[in-house]
Amino acid sequence: MGDYFKDTRHFSTEEHGIYLLILFELWVKRGKIPENTLFAVVGKPENWEEKRQKIYDLLTIKDGFVSQKRLTIELKKWGKFRKSKQKAGKLGGRPKKPTGKPTGIANNNLQGKPSPSPSPSPSPSHIKDLSPAKSRKPDPVWDAVCQIWGFDPKTKSEQSRIGKIVKDLKIKLPMGIHILNEIKGRKSAYMKHWPAIDCSPEALLKHWDQFKANHKTPSRKYVQPVVKPEDMPDEKWLKSFKKDAKTKGIG
C-alpha cells in the first residue's frame, strides 16, 4: 500500500479509479492485456488524453500489450507459492521439519535390531488404567462389598469403581448396624423382588431405600435345667430347711 500511494499521490479520485481498474484486470489476466482493450476496462472517461499520460507513466507498454512491473513480480511470487502448496498437498500436507534426533525405529536399525511392527494406538477415551492397584487401609464396607460380589480388584480402574461404590454406601448405611448383614439383607430383598435382574452394587444403590434388610433375632426357648441326682438335697437337709423357714415365718 505504501508503494501505491507513493506513486499515485498526485492522482485525482477519478484517476485512482481508472488505474485500479487496470491493475485488477492485469491481475486477472495474469499480467498482460492488449492496449486496445483499455476502453473496455475503464470505459470512456472525460479528458482521457490528459489522464492517460499520468497513468501510462506507471505502466509498461510493449508490443501492443499493457503490463505493470510491480504487479508482474507479485504474480510470479504468487505462482511459486501456489505451486509449493499444491506439491505439499499431494504429499499429504506440509512437510515436517527434521528434528536431528533419530527415531526409535531408525535407532534400532543403526544398532542392528529388527524394527518393531507398528500397532494401532487405542483412542484416549477407551484407554483403561491397567496399572497395579495401590495398597489400602482396612475398610469394613470395602471388605463387605468384595465379599458379597466376589470382587478382587487388581488394577487402579477396578479399585476406582469399588471406591465409588463404598463412598455411596457409607452415605446410605445407618449407624450401629452390622455392615455385612445389612448389605446382604438388602441384596437378598432386591433379588427376591426382581429375580430375573442381576443385582450389581450400582443397581442396589439405586434402589437402596426401596428394600430393607431383615434383621430378626431368633427367639430363645426356655430350657428346663437338668438336675443331677447327686445335686439333689438329702431328706435331712430338707427337714432342717422347712423347720428354719417355719420359725422365721417364711413358709
C-alpha positions in Angstrom: 0.0 0.0 0.0 2.9 2.4 0.8 4.4 2.0 -2.7 1.0 2.5 -4.3 0.3 5.8 -2.6 3.9 7.0 -3.1 3.4 6.5 -6.9 -0.1 7.9 -7.1 -0.1 10.7 -4.6 -0.7 13.2 -7.4 -3.7 11.3 -8.9 -7.3 12.7 -8.7 -10.1 10.5 -7.4 -11.1 9.5 -10.9 -7.5 8.7 -11.9 -7.2 6.4 -8.9 -10.3 4.6 -10.1 -9.1 4.2 -13.6 -5.6 3.0 -12.5 -7.1 0.5 -10.0 -9.4 -1.0 -12.7 -6.4 -1.5 -15.0 -4.5 -3.2 -12.1 -7.4 -5.5 -11.3 -7.7 -6.5 -15.0 -4.0 -7.2 -15.2 -4.1 -9.4 -12.1 -7.0 -11.4 -13.5 -5.4 -11.8 -17.0 -2.0 -12.9 -15.5 -0.1 -9.6 -16.0 -0.8 -8.6 -19.6 -3.8 -7.1 -21.5 -4.0 -5.7 -25.1 -3.7 -1.9 -25.1 -6.7 -1.6 -27.4 -9.0 -3.2 -24.7 -8.4 -0.5 -22.1 -11.6 1.3 -23.0 -13.5 -1.9 -22.3 -11.9 -1.9 -18.9 -12.2 1.7 -17.8 -15.0 2.9 -20.0 -14.6 6.3 -21.7 -13.5 8.8 -19.1 -13.7 12.5 -19.8 -10.5 14.2 -20.8 -8.9 10.8 -21.3 -5.9 12.1 -23.2 -4.9 14.3 -20.2 -5.3 11.5 -17.7 -3.8 8.8 -20.0 -0.2 10.2 -19.8 -0.2 10.3 -15.9 -1.5 6.7 -15.8 0.8 5.4 -18.6 3.8 6.7 -16.6 3.2 3.8 -14.1 2.5 1.2 -16.8 4.7 -0.6 -19.3 3.5 -0.5 -23.0 5.3 -3.1 -25.2 4.3 -4.7 -28.5 0.7 -3.5 -28.1 0.3 -5.0 -24.6 0.0 -3.3 -21.2 1.7 -4.5 -18.0 2.9 -3.2 -14.7 6.3 -4.0 -13.3 5.5 -4.5 -9.6 2.3 -6.4 -10.3 4.3 -8.8 -12.6 6.8 -9.5 -9.8 4.0 -10.2 -7.3 2.3 -12.5 -9.8 5.4 -14.6 -10.1 5.8 -14.8 -6.3 2.1 -15.9 -6.0 2.7 -18.5 -8.7 5.6 -20.1 -6.9 3.7 -20.1 -3.6 0.7 -21.7 -5.2 2.8 -24.5 -6.8 4.6 -25.2 -3.4 1.2 -25.6 -1.8 -0.1 -27.9 -4.5 3.0 -30.1 -4.2 2.7 -30.3 -0.4 -0.9 -31.2 -0.7 -0.1 -34.2 -3.0 2.5 -35.3 -0.4 -0.1 -35.2 2.4 0.3 -31.7 3.8 3.1 -29.5 5.0 6.4 -31.5 5.2 7.7 -32.0 8.7 10.9 -30.3 9.7 13.8 -32.7 10.6 14.5 -32.7 14.4 18.0 -34.0 14.1 17.2 -36.8 16.5 17.0 -40.5 15.3 13.6 -42.1 15.8 13.2 -45.3 17.8 13.0 -47.4 14.6 15.9 -45.6 13.0 18.0 -46.1 16.2 17.2 -49.8 16.2 18.3 -50.1 12.6 21.6 -48.3 13.4 22.2 -50.9 16.2 21.2 -53.8 14.0 18.0 -54.5 15.9 14.8 -55.5 14.0 12.2 -52.8 13.6 9.1 -53.4 15.6 5.9 -53.6 13.6 3.6 -50.7 14.4 0.4 -51.4 16.3 -2.7 -49.3 16.3 -3.0 -47.0 19.2 -6.3 -47.0 21.1 -8.2 -43.8 21.3 -7.7 -42.0 24.7 -11.4 -42.3 25.6 -11.2 -46.1 25.6 -7.9 -46.5 27.5 -8.3 -48.1 30.9 -5.9 -47.6 33.7 -4.3 -51.1 34.0 -1.5 -50.1 36.4 -1.3 -52.2 39.6 -3.7 -51.3 42.4 -2.2 -49.5 45.4 -2.4 -50.9 48.9 -5.2 -49.5 51.0 -6.2 -49.2 54.6 -8.6 -51.8 56.1 -12.3 -50.8 55.5 -15.2 -52.9 56.6 -17.5 -51.5 53.9 -14.9 -52.3 51.2 -14.4 -55.8 52.6 -18.1 -56.4 52.7 -18.6 -55.3 49.0 -15.7 -57.5 47.8 -17.0 -60.5 49.8 -20.6 -60.2 48.7 -20.0 -59.6 45.0 -16.7 -61.6 44.8 -14.6 -58.6 43.7 -10.8 -58.9 43.6 -9.5 -55.6 42.3 -6.1 -55.9 40.6 -5.9 -52.5 38.8 -6.5 -48.8 39.6 -9.5 -48.8 37.3 -11.2 -51.6 39.3 -10.2 -50.0 42.6 -11.7 -46.7 41.4 -15.1 -48.4 40.7 -15.2 -50.1 44.1 -14.1 -46.9 45.8 -17.1 -45.0 44.4 -19.5 -47.8 45.5 -18.0 -47.8 49.0 -18.3 -44.0 49.2 -22.0 -44.1 48.2 -22.7 -47.0 50.6 -21.2 -45.1 53.6 -23.8 -42.4 53.0 -26.7 -44.9 52.8 -25.7 -47.2 55.7 -27.3 -46.5 59.1 -25.2 -46.2 62.2 -24.7 -49.0 64.6 -25.6 -51.9 62.3 -23.7 -55.0 61.1 -22.4 -53.8 57.7 -22.1 -57.2 56.1 -25.6 -58.4 57.2 -27.2 -55.0 56.2 -25.8 -55.1 52.6 -26.5 -58.9 52.2 -30.1 -58.4 53.5 -30.9 -55.6 51.1 -29.3 -57.6 48.2 -31.5 -60.6 49.1 -34.6 -58.4 49.2 -33.7 -56.9 45.8 -33.2 -60.4 44.2 -36.4 -61.6 45.7 -38.3 -58.7 44.2 -36.5 -58.9 40.8 -35.3 -62.5 40.4 -34.5 -62.1 36.7 -32.4 -59.0 37.1 -28.7 -59.1 38.0 -28.1 -57.2 41.3 -24.9 -55.2 40.8 -23.7 -52.8 43.6 -24.7 -49.9 41.4 -28.2 -51.3 40.9 -28.6 -52.0 44.6 -27.6 -48.4 45.5 -30.1 -47.0 43.0 -33.0 -48.8 44.8 -31.4 -48.8 48.3 -34.3 -47.1 50.0 -36.8 -49.5 48.4 -35.5 -52.5 50.3 -34.8 -53.1 54.0 -32.7 -55.9 55.4 -34.5 -58.4 57.6 -32.6 -58.5 61.0 -34.9 -60.7 63.0 -33.2 -62.1 66.1 -34.1 -65.7 66.7 -36.3 -66.2 69.8 -34.8 -68.2 72.7 -36.8 -71.0 74.1 -36.7 -71.7 77.8 -34.8 -74.9 78.5 -35.5 -76.7 81.8 -32.2 -77.2 83.6 -31.2 -80.7 84.2 -30.6 -81.5 87.9 -28.3 -84.4 88.5 -29.2 -86.8 91.4 -26.0 -86.0 93.3 -27.0 -82.4 93.2 -30.4 -83.0 94.9 -30.7 -82.1 98.6 -31.0 -85.0 101.0 -34.0 -85.6 103.2 -32.3 -84.4 106.4 -31.4 -81.1 104.9 -35.0 -80.6 103.7 -36.4 -81.1 107.2 -33.9 -78.7 108.6 -34.8 -76.0 105.9 -38.6 -76.4 106.5 -38.1 -76.1 110.3 -36.0 -73.0 109.9 -38.4 -71.4 107.4 -41.4 -72.0 109.8 -39.5 -70.4 112.7 -38.8 -67.3 110.6 -42.4 -67.2 109.3 -41.4 -67.7 105.7 -43.3 -70.9 104.9 
